[in-house]
């Protein structure tokens, strides 16, 4: 009888004591577990209240979104004068691209999501069909942006600017630098002396020269290294330099991933009679890419932010548009609003890349499952 009463599982599990779970329990254990923690929590809440109250007031409640000048903004209210942005929002997005042709940029931007989705998300429905669109998308985007074909008006490169220019340079550099970086990493690990030497020289040169110097070379000297009669637009030359610069760093990141692979992986491949390219394709490179995801994305984020350097060669990125707006006497002195707006754009873009990196790492993390 006694054995039956104390038999394991004969009684239902009791609920945890009140005040130890839920929101109340978490608050008590993490914020008010002791006198010192309670005082720090109260002080932090008071500080956050004043900070948030001031920020929300300046950003939104007391802000002015429509005015003709800074003086008019100050007459209306004392908060941020976002009119410097709203009055030039078209320039911040499209640069000086003609108003009547901006629908082409909108189509290219929307198409970017459909083109990148099957590449970024392998489990996406209808992925095989979307990959066809991804393959043709660069040509479609080039035709729409530049024009000159199918009755589209040709647009001069010097009219490009704003966030549109940043996305063109950033996305093009990211897409082109990854495969080039992989080839350079494999070339640096090659047993062929010539291939290894060329890869090492390219990587070390690109890593040893400041990007701003390469941009000056792209703007003034790159055409001298091309065959006679070759003339690339300044935008193409800038994309080439951004690609080369980022590829050198990506190559080193991937090389680190390759060196982290245990030697037994190579011995196992040799025992199976696999060739070098089979080993690289099925064993070495997939594992190296998985290990190198944080470093690769970090390089991409750095490349994306470095697109602001194109202002030194006369291309008007968002910072260039902002400086042009501040040069107007009507908006002189509103640098805080202008630079915060540009910073917010870059933060959202870079944060999205970092979150995708974390998602991809978790998806590919099968070591301990």
N, C-alpha and C positions, 0 to 999 in steps of 0.2 A: 504493500500500500504506500509506504513512504517513498519507495523507488518510483512509483507512478506519479506521485506529487512533484518530485524533483526531476522528472524526466525532461531532458533538453527539448525545447520546442513545444512543451505542453502549455505554455502561457504565451499570450500575444506580447509583442514588443511594446514597451511603454513609451509614451511620448516624452521628448526631452523636457527638462524643467523649463518653466516659463521664464522668459527674460534672457534665455541663452541662445535663441535662434531668431531668425527673421530680422527685420529692420532694427527693432529695438535692441536685440542681442548684438548685432554687428556694431551699432552705434556705441553701445556700452563698452564693448571690448576693444574697439579701435579708437574711439574719440574721447571717451570719459572713463578710461580704466583706472586713472589715478588723479590726484589733485593737480599735478603738473601737466598731465595730458589735457585735463579739463580746461585749465587756464590757457594753454596754447591753442586749443580748439576755439575757445571763445574769442581770443585775440585774433585768430586767423579769420573767423567769420566777420568780425568787425572791420578788419582791413579789407577783406574781399568786398564787403558791402560798399565801402567808400570808393574803392577802385572801380567796381562794376557800375556803380551809380554814376561816377564821373565819365566813364568810357561810354556808357549807353547814352548819356545826355549829350556828350560832344559828338558822337557818331550819328545818332538818330534823332533824339528828342529835340535838341536845339540846333540841328543841322539845317542848312539851306540847300535845296536841290535845284532851284531855278532862280537865276539872277543874271544880270548882264555884266557884272564886274564884282571885284572883291569889296569895293566900297558899298555897293548895294547889298551884298551879303551881310556885311557887318551892321547895316541899318535894319535888316530884317531880324537877325538873331545872332547869338554869340558862338554858336557851335561851328562844326566843320562846314566849309563852303564847298560842297560837292558839285556846285554849278560848273566849276572848272573842268570837271569830268563829264557831266551830262551834256554840256555844250559842245564837247569835242569827242564824244563817245565813238562816233563814226571813224574819226582819225585814229583813236586808240586801237580800234579793232582792225580796220582795213588799211590804215595809212592814208595815202592819197589815191587809192584805187578809185576809178570813176564810179559815181553813185549808180549809174544805170547798169553797170556790169557786176555789181557786188553779189548778185544772185549766184554767180559762178563760184565765188568763194564759199557761199553758204552750202552749195551742193557738194563741193569738195570736202568741207568740214563734216557734213553729215555722212558722206561716203567713207570717211576715215574710220568711223566706228564700225561700219559693216565690214570694211576691209581688214581691220585689226582684230575683230572679235574671233574669227576662226583660228588666228595665229596665237592668241593669248589664252583662249579657253578650248582645250582639246575635246571636251565633252559636249560642245555646243551642238544642238540639233541642226541638221542640214549643213554640217560643217563642210562636207565635200563640195557642195555647190557654192558655198561662200568662198572657198579657196580659189575657185576660178575667178571670182570677182576680185579677190586680193591680188591675183597675178596681173590682172589688167588695170587695177586701180592706179598705179603710178603713171601709166600712159594717159589715162583719162584725166587725172588731176593735172598733169603737165599741160595738156591741151586746153583744159578749162581755164587754168590760171593765166597762161601766157597768151592764149588765143592765136589768131592767124590761120586757123583751119576751120573747116565746116561753117564758114560764115561768121566766126567769132572775131570780134575786134581785137587786134593785137595790142597788148598793154606793155608799156615800157617798164623796165626793171626799177628805175628810179622812183616809180610811183608806189612800189611795194613798201609796206611799213607796218608798224603796230604789232598787235598780237599775231596777225596773219604771218608776218615775216618771221617772228619767233617760232611759230609752229612749223613753218616750212623748213627753216634751218635745223631746228631741233629734231623733228621727226625724221627728216632725211638723213641727218648725221647719225641718229640712233640706228636706223634701219641698215644703213650702209656700213657702219663701223663694226657691227657685231660679226658678220661673216669675214670681214677683213681681219679683225682681231683674232678670230679662230685660226685663220690661215697663218698669221704671223706667229701665234703660239706654237702651232705644229711645226712651222718652219724653224723656229728657234730650238726645238727639240729634235730636229732632223739629224740624221747621221751624214747627210750630204753636206760637205764643207761649204760649197758655194751657196746653197739655200740657207744654211744656218748663218753664214756671214752676212748675207743680204738682210735677213730678218733682224739680226742683232743690230746692224748699223741703222736700219730704219727705225727700230724701236728706240734705241738710245738717242738718236738725233731728235725724234719727235718729243721725247720726254725731257730732253735737255734744253729745248728752245721754248721760250714763253709763247703762249697762243697769240698774244697781241702782235708779236713779231711775225708769226706765220700769216696773220691776217694782212699785215702790210705787204708781205711778199705776194699774197694772193691778189691784192688790189693793184700791184704795180709791176711785178716781175714774173708771175706764173706763165704768162703768155710767151715769154722769151724761151721757156723750156719746152714749148710745144712745137710741132712741125709748122713750117711756114704756111700762112694762110689760115691757121687755126685761131679762132677768136671766141673764147668763152665769155659769157656775161659775168659781171662781178658777183652775182648771186651764186652761179654755178661754181665759181672759183672759191668762194667762201665755204660752200658746202663741202667741196673737196678737202679743204684744209681742216675743217671741223672733223670730217670723217677720218683723215689720217691721224689727227691729234688724238681723238678718242680711241681709235683702233690700237694705238701703241699701248695705252693704259689697259685696255681690255685684254690685250695679248698677255700682259704680265699677270693679270688676275686669273686668266684661264690657265696659264703655265703653272701658277701656284696650285690650282685645282688638280692639274695633271700630276704634279709631284706628290700630292697628298694621297694618291691611289697606292695601295699596298703593292709591293713587288710581286706578291703571289698572284695577283690578277693577271699580270703579264705572263707569268710562268704557266698559269692555267690555260691561257689562250694559246701559247706555244705548244702545250701538250695536246691540244685539240687540233693542231695543224692550221690554225687561223693565220691569214696573212696580216701584214701591217695595217692595211686599210680596213680589213674586217675587224681587227682588234680595236682600231681607233673608232670605227663607226658604232660597234655594238657594246664595247666595254669601256674604253678609256674616255672618249669624249662625253658620253652621257653622264658618267659619274663626275667628271671634271666640271661640266656645266652646272650640275646640281650643287656641287660644293661652292661654286663661284657665283651663285645668284646674288648674294648680298653685295659683293664687290662690283659685279657688272652693273647692277641697278644704281649703286653709288656713283659709278662713272657716268652713267646716263644722266643722273640728276645734275652732276657737275657740268656736263656738256650742255644740258638744257639751260642752266643759269648763265653759262658763259656766252650764250648768244647775245647778251647785252653788250658785249665788246664790239659788235659790228658798228657801233656808233662812231668809233674812231676812224672808220674808213668811209664814213658818209652815209651809211644806211640807217634809216630812222626806225629803230625798234621801239617798244613802248617807252623806254627811258628817253629816247630821242624825241618822240612825240611830246612827252611830258616837258622836256626842256624847251621845246618850241612853244608850248602853251605858256610856260612861266616867263618866257621872253616878252610876251605881250604885256604891255603896261597895265591892262585891265585886270590881269590875274597875277601880277607880280607879288611874290611873298606867300604863295599858297603851295610851297614845296611839300609840306607835310601831307596834305590831302593827295597830291599827285603821286608821291613816292609810296604812300600807303596803298593806294589803289593798284599800282604796279606790283608791289610786294604781295598783295593778296592774290593776284593772278598767279604768280610764281609759286606761292605757298600751296594753293589748291592743286596745281599741276604736279608739283613734286610730292605732295602728300598722297595723291592718287597713285603715283608710281611706287612709293614706298609701301602702301597698303597692298598693292598687287604683288609686290615682292614677298611680303609676309604670307599672303594667300598661297602663292606658288610654292614657297618653302614648306608650308604645312601640308600641301597636297602631295608633294614629292617626298615628304619625310616618312619613310617606311622602315627605318632602321629598327625601331623598337615596337613595332606593331605585332 
